[in-house]
Amino acid sequence: MKYCIECGAALTEKENFNCGISEGFVPYCPNCNEFRFPQFNTSISMIVCNKDYSKILLIQQYGRGVNILVAGYVNKGETLEQTLKRELKEEVNLDLLSFQYNESQYFEKTNSLICNFIVRTQNEDFKLTPEVDFAKWHSIEDAKNEIYKNSLAEYFLKTALNKITNCNHTF
């Protein structure tokens, strides 16, 4: 961010102190006398598992023909948990049974912090919605082979596999 979002003035870097503790250098508008903290999007993605964690649901969207994870942006005022439930329902019409946080990554292409979760669904009876072109349940081994290669989806799947295969099925 180079310019103030309020007045358009060029930003400078200024050390920000909170309760006497430095939070580092932050963009600062000398005209508004305000710090302008960097803004980005927040989104979720999820490794969608069936009830016994033996299958993983992969989807295809936007005519791309590659297998990815269910994902979506967090709406203003919405929690990550609410977003998980909403996106699972919006994209494949499934209900959330349980979830566990997996990992997060910043994705520069969309200026987004993506928070990834492992979710378990009530059942396997998904229904495609207009947001999804194709969806299919895969065994864990097949999911590893079918996920879009060298993608963030593949990265999240790989980090989740130890948790899925070693879990005691209680999360």
JOBELJO-V845793 format. One record per run of one state. SS is the DSSP state (h for helix, s for strand, l for the rest). FROM is the first residue (numbers start at 1). LEN is the number of residues. If there is no record, write none. Layout:
# JOBELJO-V845793
[[SS FROM LEN] [SS FROM LEN]]
This chain:
# JOBELJO-V845793
[[l 1 2] [s 3 1] [l 4 6] [s 10 1] [l 11 1] [s 12 7] [l 19 2] [s 21 9] [l 30 4] [s 34 2] [l 36 5] [s 41 9] [l 50 5] [s 55 6] [l 61 6] [s 67 2] [l 69 1] [s 70 4] [l 74 6] [h 80 13] [l 93 3] [s 96 12] [h 108 3] [l 111 1] [s 112 10] [l 122 12] [s 134 6] [h 140 7] [s 147 1] [l 148 4] [h 152 14] [l 166 6]]
